Amino acid sequence: MSNLNFSSENNFKEFEKNIKEEISSCRRIIDEGKIFLSMETVEETMNNCVESENFIDGIYFIEKLLEVSPYNSDYWYKKGVLLNIDCEFGEAINSFNKAISLSPSDVEIYLDKSISEEGLELNDEAVKSLEMVLELDPTNDEAYYNLGMIAFGENNFIRAKECFLKTINLNNEYKEVYFDLASCSEALNEYENAIEFIDIYLETYPYNENAWYNRGVFLSAINRKEKAVSSLDFALAINDEFAQAWFNKGIIVAELGQMHFALKCFINSYKYDSFDENTVYNIANIYSDLNNYEKAIEYFTKTINLNKEYVPAYLGRAHCYFSQGHYIFALNDYNISVNISKEDKDAWLGKAEIEYSLGKLNDACISYKNIIRLEPKNFEANLKFAQILFELGNYNDSTKSFEGCIEIDKNNSIPYYYLTRIYGIIGDPENVKKFLVLTLNYEPNLKGRLKNEFPEIEI
């Protein structure tokens, strides 16, 4: 028997039919105890199982062959390959080690053993196996390529790039490596190099949508936006349902100020991937920017349905509710936001502002206090906190807070003005005069107003 080739659907069906017949015939041979007389037939059928990745029948045949010939290194090697296909990496390593003990200079065994070791995340062991390949065969491009892939997986992009360059130097026909070189260059922020590598790759694989997509990403990173859009258009011409290409095109055209066009791109991305929360969020954001609050709320809600902890979606929806005058709904979204992320300053700020507008001064006070916790030197938050304390009649704490504002920005007249008012209320004319003078130092235009408020003080 010989290995079968197929080049069409009919040939493939014929191949499958012949393989099944071979397997049935070989199983009968083994069941009848005639394997000694048909070793070559069984071995060839086993090899066809390896080629077709039929590990169930393949392992059955290889074990029967090993019963007859337990010191055949090729059989142990093939058993390891079949176990790799079955993802039984630990057993595969045992088989490869047996093959190595019988044939220690066979580079193919070490190559496939490294695959098992990678499968078990034994990267150091995989590297040792590949280094043994190179010790036996210094020009083995596959070993360099696999070393590059391990280094890439460990984020050692410099080492990965070195290995990929070595691969291509040893085998210039290995054009796929240029894609990996481009990925390394991107990770190293070497975008010009990344574009060069991906262009070489595209010379051989001009219809690879992922390559055109990556080219668009690289071009966008160096601010060549129009060319980036052109590359993404090539990707979409090849595959119109490429959701991520639509998404990135939307990002770029939005950066170019083409908001309606960006919206169409994101809607197309959503059409082909309705589970990507970032796409839905971007649709909502654009509708919000276009003041179409109903649509924005619809898509912010869809974002939240996909991810209940997506704080920016709650904040965006709260803004829309506030713009429509639905203050209670807006406050509810701000409350959810701070419950999810107590470290989100924007959430606390939105909550504080709407609480203040609803007259919930004590709640607003707590919210501004949280903003100050996150940003102690935030002048606006400190000032608003002090003003609310003043409105609540808490003159002692508001005095301290206004003094804190002065420590942050001594040139702003507002804290001095409020301190003038506080000391006027509590009856401290000496401090009234002191802070009145300071107020006028920084805001002379308030002179008329202060004369009316404090007629007893000579200005």
VOGU-3710 file (C-alpha; in Angstrom, 3 decimals, decimal comma):
1> msnlnfssen> 0,000/0,000/0,000  1,085/3,608/-0,564  0,182/6,960/1,017  -2,779/8,521/-0,745  -2,909/12,082/-2,061  -6,121/14,042/-2,588  -6,809/17,342/-4,309  -10,609/17,547/-4,428  -13,655/16,717/-2,323  -14,253/13,492/-4,275
11> nfkefeknik> -10,627/12,437/-3,889  -10,822/13,220/-0,166  -13,891/11,028/0,225  -12,117/8,286/-1,692  -9,082/8,740/0,586  -11,256/8,408/3,700  -12,946/5,334/2,299  -9,620/3,678/1,474  -8,176/4,529/4,914  -11,198/2,984/6,635
21> eeisscrrii> -10,800/-0,133/4,529  -7,071/-0,266/5,366  -7,796/0,084/9,087  -10,467/-2,640/9,017  -8,160/-4,945/7,047  -5,250/-4,368/9,456  -7,421/-4,961/12,510  -8,480/-8,322/11,006  -4,827/-9,186/10,375  -4,004/-8,465/14,038
31> degkiflsme> -7,097/-10,299/15,339  -6,083/-13,341/13,284  -2,578/-13,222/14,771  -0,917/-12,570/11,401  0,881/-9,309/12,267  4,335/-10,962/11,891  3,538/-11,654/8,255  2,131/-8,174/7,543  4,367/-5,793/9,495  4,885/-3,509/6,516
41> tveetmnncv> 1,139/-3,256/5,845  0,309/-2,463/9,468  3,144/0,048/9,669  1,970/1,864/6,540  -1,589/2,005/7,852  -0,259/3,357/11,141  1,654/6,059/9,205  -1,556/7,005/7,396  -3,227/7,356/10,801  -0,427/9,731/11,827
51> esenfidgiy> -0,890/11,757/8,618  -4,672/11,969/9,133  -4,275/12,589/12,899  -6,340/9,498/13,687  -4,733/8,909/17,070  -7,233/6,270/18,268  -6,487/3,736/15,541  -2,897/4,956/15,233  -2,065/4,241/18,891  -3,729/0,826/18,662
61> fiekllevsp> -1,538/-0,130/15,694  1,688/1,353/17,115  1,245/-0,554/20,374  0,751/-3,795/18,456  3,865/-3,039/16,419  5,842/-2,325/19,611  4,780/-5,691/21,040  6,541/-7,275/18,103  9,450/-4,803/17,852  10,001/-3,063/21,229
71> ynsdywykkg> 13,429/-1,648/20,279  12,329/0,187/17,143  13,046/3,886/17,809  10,790/5,005/14,956  7,834/3,205/16,512  8,417/4,923/19,866  8,757/8,233/18,037  5,489/7,707/16,147  3,747/6,757/19,375  4,917/10,062/20,854
81> vllnidcefg> 3,601/11,953/17,823  0,193/10,257/18,146  0,064/10,988/21,875  0,859/14,629/21,108  -2,138/14,704/18,752  -4,232/13,333/21,641  -2,716/16,036/23,956  -1,337/13,292/26,219  1,904/15,207/26,562  3,298/13,441/29,624
91> eainsfnkai> 2,986/9,999/28,008  4,334/11,446/24,766  7,503/12,616/26,547  8,018/9,080/27,908  7,737/7,704/24,381  10,130/10,294/22,961  12,645/9,583/25,743  12,500/5,874/24,841  13,055/6,778/21,174  16,024/9,003/22,130
101> slspsdveiy> 17,593/6,193/24,164  17,482/4,060/21,015  18,405/6,831/18,536  20,054/9,743/20,374  21,007/11,725/17,270  17,565/11,927/15,627  16,661/15,638/15,558  12,985/14,982/14,731  12,490/13,282/18,075  13,804/16,297/19,984
111> ldksiseegl> 11,662/18,641/17,875  8,460/16,777/18,679  9,482/16,253/22,306  9,739/20,046/22,646  6,087/20,274/21,526  5,081/17,942/24,377  7,087/20,001/26,846  5,474/23,213/25,643  2,087/21,529/26,010  2,883/20,966/29,690
121> elndeavksl> 4,267/24,539/29,973  7,737/23,137/30,610  9,302/25,884/28,547  12,804/25,499/29,978  12,764/21,805/29,067  11,424/22,611/25,593  14,264/25,094/25,069  16,794/22,428/26,097  15,306/19,992/23,562  15,494/22,602/20,812
131> emvleldptn> 19,050/23,514/21,763  19,912/19,804/21,421  18,453/19,929/17,904  20,764/22,825/17,074  23,706/21,027/18,614  23,023/18,123/16,254  21,977/20,311/13,330  23,063/23,980/13,607  21,143/24,904/10,436  17,766/23,603/11,603
141> deayynlgmi> 15,416/26,497/10,877  12,442/24,802/12,552  14,294/24,712/15,885  15,059/28,424/15,670  11,452/29,158/14,776  10,123/27,177/17,752  12,619/28,892/20,065  11,282/32,180/18,749  7,707/31,162/19,489  8,596/30,181/23,056
151> afgennfira> 10,396/33,492/23,603  7,426/35,378/22,111  5,037/33,584/24,457  7,233/34,679/27,371  7,177/38,301/26,107  10,909/38,144/25,387  10,407/39,915/22,074  14,055/40,768/21,460  15,066/37,108/21,753  12,068/36,045/19,667
161> kecflktinl> 13,006/38,475/16,910  16,599/37,185/16,896  15,337/33,608/16,483  12,890/34,528/13,723  15,594/36,415/11,824  17,853/33,373/12,139  15,007/31,226/10,787  14,528/33,385/7,719  18,287/33,588/7,108  18,459/29,789/7,086
171> nneykevyfd> 15,320/29,328/5,007  14,282/32,294/2,886  11,265/30,330/1,638  9,780/30,356/5,133  7,768/33,512/4,370  5,291/32,973/7,228  8,016/34,069/9,636  7,724/37,655/8,417  4,301/37,804/10,082  5,900/36,830/13,409
181> lascsealne> 8,718/39,325/12,868  6,110/42,023/12,372  4,403/41,009/15,618  7,722/41,215/17,494  8,436/44,643/16,055  4,976/45,837/17,081  5,556/44,599/20,639  8,862/46,506/20,666  7,133/49,661/19,312  9,252/49,399/16,161
191> yenaiefidi> 6,347/50,148/13,855  8,355/51,096/10,766  10,084/47,702/10,921  6,742/46,022/11,536  5,365/47,588/8,346  8,413/46,451/6,361  8,029/42,864/7,579  4,290/42,717/6,980  4,770/44,138/3,470  7,222/41,332/2,661
201> yletypynen> 4,718/38,824/4,042  1,942/40,305/1,883  4,046/39,852/-1,245  3,579/36,102/-0,762  0,184/36,119/0,963  -1,709/39,094/-0,531  -5,131/37,738/0,476  -4,468/37,348/4,183  -6,949/39,668/5,893  -5,115/39,452/9,231
211> awynrgvfls> -1,943/40,789/7,640  -3,777/43,741/6,106  -5,496/44,328/9,440  -2,170/44,335/11,307  -0,700/46,669/8,709  -3,545/49,072/9,427  -2,837/48,869/13,167  0,876/49,584/12,616  0,171/52,561/10,353  -2,323/53,995/12,820
221> ainrkekavs> 0,259/53,723/15,613  2,601/56,073/13,719  -0,272/58,439/12,904  -0,590/57,560/9,234  -4,342/57,371/9,617  -5,509/57,568/6,007  -3,136/54,783/4,927  -4,244/52,769/7,947  -7,861/53,038/6,804  -6,797/51,937/3,320
231> sldfalaind> -5,134/48,797/4,739  -8,206/47,996/6,810  -10,302/48,406/3,661  -8,163/45,716/1,993  -8,820/43,429/4,966  -12,555/44,098/4,689  -12,523/43,570/0,926  -11,180/40,078/1,612  -13,515/39,441/4,548  -16,456/41,814/4,911
241> efaqawfnkg> -17,411/40,125/8,219  -14,099/40,963/9,923  -15,514/42,572/13,077  -12,199/43,741/14,528  -11,253/45,451/11,258  -14,559/47,344/11,292  -13,895/48,249/14,943  -10,409/49,624/14,302  -11,577/51,467/11,224  -14,232/53,072/13,421
251> iivaelgqmh> -11,596/54,131/15,960  -9,402/55,714/13,275  -12,138/57,596/11,398  -13,453/58,864/14,755  -9,967/60,228/15,451  -10,194/61,924/12,048  -13,421/63,587/13,190  -15,722/61,567/10,913  -18,212/60,629/13,641  -21,125/59,515/11,452
261> falkcfinsy> -18,788/57,320/9,397  -17,280/55,926/12,605  -20,781/55,073/13,822  -21,417/53,041/10,658  -18,145/51,172/11,180  -18,974/50,304/14,783  -22,476/49,197/13,817  -20,935/46,866/11,215  -18,526/45,545/13,849  -21,496/44,941/16,165
271> kydsfdentv> -23,352/43,184/13,346  -20,622/40,546/13,121  -19,727/40,411/16,820  -22,607/41,386/19,082  -20,784/40,258/22,222  -17,929/42,763/22,165  -18,696/45,251/24,931  -16,205/47,835/23,656  -17,924/47,994/20,269  -21,342/48,511/21,837
281> ynianiysdl> -19,919/51,112/24,221  -18,381/53,057/21,320  -21,725/53,081/19,480  -23,375/54,459/22,624  -20,663/57,091/23,062  -21,054/58,400/19,521  -24,837/58,604/19,851  -24,270/60,525/23,091  -21,828/62,917/21,375  -24,447/63,439/18,661
291> nnyekaieyf> -27,025/64,238/21,394  -29,150/61,234/20,415  -29,659/60,292/24,047  -32,368/57,673/23,524  -30,140/55,641/21,211  -27,149/56,219/23,483  -29,068/54,907/26,496  -30,140/51,868/24,458  -26,532/50,954/23,631  -25,112/51,837/27,047
301> tktinlnkey> -27,721/49,444/28,453  -26,645/46,742/25,965  -23,044/47,275/27,096  -24,073/46,829/30,724  -26,003/43,670/29,835  -22,768/42,266/28,410  -20,686/43,378/31,409  -22,431/44,329/34,648  -19,238/45,968/35,953  -18,471/48,205/32,951
311> vpaylgrahc> -18,249/51,495/34,883  -17,785/53,824/31,831  -21,118/52,553/30,455  -22,923/53,480/33,685  -21,258/56,908/33,624  -22,205/57,435/29,981  -25,807/56,407/30,617  -25,947/58,635/33,710  -24,815/61,602/31,592  -27,592/60,889/29,093
321> yfsqghyifa> -30,220/60,584/31,828  -29,006/63,849/33,360  -29,163/65,582/29,974  -32,788/64,435/29,653  -33,623/65,652/33,136  -33,986/62,131/34,589  -31,914/62,939/37,669  -32,958/59,990/39,825  -32,024/57,509/37,071  -28,706/59,301/36,631
331> lndynisvni> -27,989/59,199/40,373  -28,787/55,487/40,448  -26,144/54,834/37,773  -23,584/56,922/39,654  -24,325/54,977/42,830  -23,814/51,670/40,999  -20,545/53,005/39,580  -19,021/53,900/42,948  -20,163/50,581/44,397  -18,264/48,793/41,613
341> skedkdawlg> -15,200/51,037/41,771  -14,656/53,168/44,851  -11,477/54,514/43,207  -13,184/56,047/40,163  -12,948/59,831/40,527  -15,316/60,529/37,612  -18,004/58,372/39,204  -17,714/60,210/42,514  -17,709/63,584/40,730  -20,864/62,797/38,752
351> kaeieyslgk> -22,536/61,512/41,892  -21,510/64,599/43,880  -22,711/67,067/41,259  -26,117/65,474/40,854  -26,577/65,096/44,619  -25,841/68,793/44,995  -28,267/69,705/42,221  -30,963/67,606/43,955  -30,307/69,365/47,266  -28,825/66,256/48,899
361> lndacisykn> -26,092/68,277/50,563  -24,988/65,702/53,127  -24,653/63,024/50,439  -22,803/65,469/48,168  -20,483/66,267/51,040  -19,550/62,575/51,390  -18,993/62,259/47,638  -16,680/65,289/47,467  -14,820/63,921/50,469  -14,153/60,751/48,459
371> iirlepknfe> -12,862/62,800/45,536  -10,488/64,566/47,928  -9,423/61,163/49,253  -8,439/60,193/45,704  -6,964/63,598/44,791  -6,017/65,561/47,938  -4,747/68,527/45,868  -7,861/68,834/43,711  -8,707/72,502/44,276  -12,198/72,396/42,738
381> anlkfaqilf> -13,245/69,412/44,873  -11,841/70,968/48,042  -13,560/74,263/47,282  -16,924/72,632/46,586  -16,616/70,548/49,761  -15,917/73,704/51,798  -18,835/75,552/50,177  -21,252/72,737/51,012  -20,061/72,703/54,608  -20,724/76,456/54,632
391> elgnyndstk> -24,237/75,946/53,271  -24,857/73,326/55,967  -23,843/75,871/58,592  -20,815/73,850/59,672  -18,608/76,921/59,982  -15,831/75,289/61,965  -15,142/72,538/59,393  -15,754/74,833/56,428  -13,167/77,275/57,830  -10,593/74,487/57,939
401> sfegcieidk> -11,526/73,407/54,423  -11,249/76,917/52,976  -7,852/77,257/54,663  -6,898/73,981/52,966  -7,972/75,477/49,635  -5,637/78,435/50,233  -2,750/76,002/50,835  -3,452/74,502/47,406  -3,926/77,822/45,567  -3,198/80,978/47,552
411> nnsipyyylt> -4,003/83,224/44,562  -7,683/82,298/44,278  -9,995/84,879/45,847  -12,972/82,598/46,546  -11,677/80,950/49,780  -10,758/84,386/51,164  -14,245/85,693/50,333  -15,971/82,799/52,110  -13,718/83,138/55,132  -14,696/86,840/55,250
421> riygiigdpe> -18,363/85,798/55,309  -17,828/83,107/57,955  -16,032/85,470/60,313  -18,767/88,017/59,701  -21,416/85,452/60,713  -19,592/84,318/63,863  -18,727/87,904/64,817  -14,976/88,195/64,442  -14,410/91,688/62,938  -10,631/91,449/63,070
431> nvkkflvltl> -10,589/88,387/60,805  -13,367/89,865/58,664  -11,124/92,816/57,849  -8,082/90,574/57,343  -9,785/88,293/54,815  -11,703/91,122/53,177  -8,374/92,793/52,358  -6,971/89,484/51,072  -10,057/88,972/48,908  -9,610/92,363/47,294
441> nyepnlkgrl> -5,904/91,734/46,770  -6,792/88,850/44,466  -10,126/90,135/43,111  -10,383/93,968/43,158  -13,664/93,871/41,218  -15,440/92,594/44,348  -14,966/95,934/46,129  -18,513/97,179/45,519  -20,082/93,892/46,583  -17,996/93,683/49,742
451> knefpeiei> -18,886/97,290/50,681  -22,560/96,344/50,529  -22,060/93,150/52,517  -19,772/94,656/55,137  -20,634/98,401/55,412  -19,122/98,565/58,871  -15,646/97,751/57,512  -13,736/100,623/56,020  -12,256/99,614/52,651
//
